[in-house]
Amino acid sequence: MADCLFCQIVAGEVPSKEVVSGEKTYAFFDINPGAPVHFLVVPRHHITDAAQVDPGHAEIVAEMFVTARAGAEATGIADGGYRLVFNVGPHALNSVPHLHMHVLGGQQMGWPPGIEPGQ
């Protein structure tokens, strides 16, 4: 999609700092990081968001997780752990309508407000 920011990044039309790359995916550092290490994993093929994923996207979604793990290893956060996040829609603050997984790490993560272990 010509007007999609992440499609433009994947096409090399908008600069990004690559973390790792796969046949069906591309990972790059977030320009507004929420953790010491914060990168995004996007499919090279445009999918609007996780609500649009169907069984035909199985290989792409699987590769997104493999790319996230490879990126975690490449950035040194794999051993300490990392968080994977998909945001869907405006209430989740999804600002770019292209499926993407946030990979966050490099620090001890806290529990979301109102959530405690064991709940």
N, C-alpha and C positions, 0 to 999 in steps of 0.2 A: 504494500500500500504506500503510495507516494507521499502521503501526508503523515505517516506514522513515524514518530521520532526513532523508535527502536528498529524499525525496518531501515531507516536511513543510517543508523549506526551499523547495523549488520552489513549494509551495502558499502560501507566505508565513506559515505557522503558526509557524515557527522563524526568528528573525531571521538575516540574513546581510548581508554587504557585497558588493553586486553589482559585478562587473567589466564584463561585457557580457552581453547576452541575445540569444537567437535564437528563432525560431519553435519549434524542437524541442529547444533546449538552454538552459542557464543556467550562467553562470560566476560564481563567488564566491570571495573570499579564504579561504584555509585558516586555521583558528583556531590551528593549531600549525605555523607556517611552517618549512620546511626550507631556505629560501633567502630573500634579501632580497625577492624577489617570488615568491609561491607562491599559486596559485589553482587551483581545481578546475573542471572542465567536466563537467556531468552532463546526461544526457538528461532531458527533462521526463516521458517515459514510463519507467516502472520496468523496468529490465533488471538482473538480479542481478549479473552481472559479465561480463567479456570472454569467458569460457568459454561463455556463453549466447548470444553474438552469432551471428546466422545471416544469410543473404542478405537476408531481409526487413527487416533493420535497416540496410541500406546507406545510406539517406538520413540516418538519425540519426547514424551513425558519421561520415559525410562532414561533416555539420554540426558535429559535435564538433571536428573538425580546423579547420574554418573559424572556429569560435568561439574556439578556442585561439589562432589567428593574430591574430584581431581583439583578443583580450585582451592578447596580447603587444605589439601595436601601441599599445593604449590605456595600457598600463603602462610603455611606454618600453624594453622589453627585446627588441623584434623585431630591431633592427640588430645587437646584440651576440650574439644567439643565446639559445636556451632549450632546456630538456629537457622531453620529454613522457613520462609514465610511467603505465602501467596496472598495478595490482597485482591478482592473482587468487588468492584463497584465503588461509587462515590462515598458511601458511608464508611468504607474501609480505607479511604484516602488513596484509592488507586488513581493516579494522575496520568498514566500513560496506558491507553487501551491496546496493549499488546501483552500477551501472557508473559509473565516474568516471575522468577523466584529470587527472593532476597536471601543472601547467605551472609549471616552476621556472626562475628566471633572476635576473639582476641581479648575478651574480658569475661568476668563472671556475669552471667545474665540474671536478671531478677524476675520474679513472678509478675505477671500483669496485675494491675490494681484490682483488688477484690478477689483474687485467686490465691489460694494457699495450697501447699502440698497436701495431697490426699483428698482433695475435693473433686 
